[in-house]
Amino acid sequence: MSSDAATPIWDTFLEGLVPDSFPASRVLVTGGSGFIGTCLVQALVAAGREVVSLDREAPRHPGHGPHWRQVDLLDGEALAREIKEFSPEIVFHLAARTDLDETVGAKGYAVNDVGVENLFGALRGLPSLQRLVVTSTQLVCRPGYLPTSDTDYAPHTEYGRSKVRTEQITRAWEDPPCPWTLVRPTSIWGPWFRQPYRDFFMAVARNRFVNARGVSPLRSFGFVGNVVHQYTRIVEAPAEAIDRKTFYLADHDVTELRQWANLVQQELGVRPVRDVPKPLLVAVARAGDVLAALGWRSVPLTTFRLGNMLGDNVVDMQPTQAIVNTTPFGLQKDVRITTAWMRSEGLV
């Protein structure tokens, strides 16, 4: 892709993230119409790789139509047919149900276990396959929980439990055809994102976001450009460094939530983010719990959300940093790219 002035910044920021040394020409991305998948597909396309995106939903990016194949991972036959026809050398598995709808139960997240089993069945014996990266989530452990090993799980949502099953199925896979790696994206944001972090930007833009006075949580957030960089570098690493191992994906530097909100506010040119007393937020969150129990949708604040808002949530990035030494994007530039994309979409 050309990087001239006519090319939007939210596409040019992905150029160069896939280096010439990237070890494959044919790359399959499941879930390529999702947020991270869209950016990963775009980076691969920009690098001139042959890319197929498997997703039951149409692409978010208007230029990805030629790469998209409409496939539901719960349809094992269609999945196997597309994989056999394309014969990929690298597979990035991102397809999943990622919402936090606790009403659907385990069956509602079947793509996160049955879909994984179908994918592995389709990949079994594939002679072209060199590397496989399977995407999990940091929510296999509740926020603030520090696991003692890769298999120390403490999920607090049905989504998190479904991703525990993703990991368990992957680890139990007998005779995989290539080295595999599990990755756990944290809280990822950037162009093409939706809930929940687009809502954060929108709340700041509308002067509805507030900081709790005297509280400044630390978070392992990840700009999507840095995460795409990490995906591509992991498959470049020596097999012994990444095979059957688990890595978190996030910015290497911890983000201070207050600083992030202030940078977004400054880039959008809106009023400064307000500080309010923590007890007031607690009272509003409890009222939100009552409204949610009465069936109200889109309650702005509940105690669950407030806990996520006020608490630290930092993961161990040292194993990832040992494989991916640096990340290419810093917080201020990330915010500028993201707000430019939001303006192009008419969101702000």
Secondary structure by P-SEA (a helix, b strand, c coil): ccccccccaaaaaacccccccccccbbbbcccccaaaaaaaaaaaaaccbbbbbccccccccccccccccccccaaaaaaaaaaaacccccccccccccccccccccccccaaaaaaaaaaaacccccccbbbbbbcccccccccccccccbbbbccaaaaaaaaaaaaaaaccccccbbbbbbbccccccccccaaaaaaaaaaaccccccccbbbbbbcccaaaaaaaaaaaaaccccccccbbbbbcccccccaaaaaaaaaaaaccccbbbbbaaaaaaaaaaaaaaaaaccccccccaaaaaaacbbbbccaaaaaaacccccccaaaaaaaaaaaaaaaccc
